[in-house]
Amino acid sequence: VDSSYNATLNVAMMPSPEVPPEDLESGNASSPLVALLRLTVAEALGRSVQNISVWHVSLQRMPGAVGGLSAGSLLHFDLDFSFCLRQGTHPSLEDVSPREFEVWWRSAAQNYVTFEWGSIALV
């Protein structure tokens, strides 16, 4: 495994099958969300999804978030995760700045219904 990277994204979005309100209660990401993160990281970095690993995915509800956690409520949370490229995958990510990753990830995420109407920023 090449170097690993950690990302925290601040997300505001409506609930979805990948991010139901109860996941914010537990702080645990669903398997579909982890799979979607893997796809978006791969797409953002121009890599094959087979060369990307994503782990330690957690959801942290923002303090003072408005409203309860119901199917129609806006969800506001930090999405923390780690990722890496499979060893031997080139070029390396050492030259990718956090800002570039944010822009590329947001662009990739907008291709998926789960994130298309959300607001996402790298923290």
Disulfide bonds with the S-S distance in Angstrom:
none
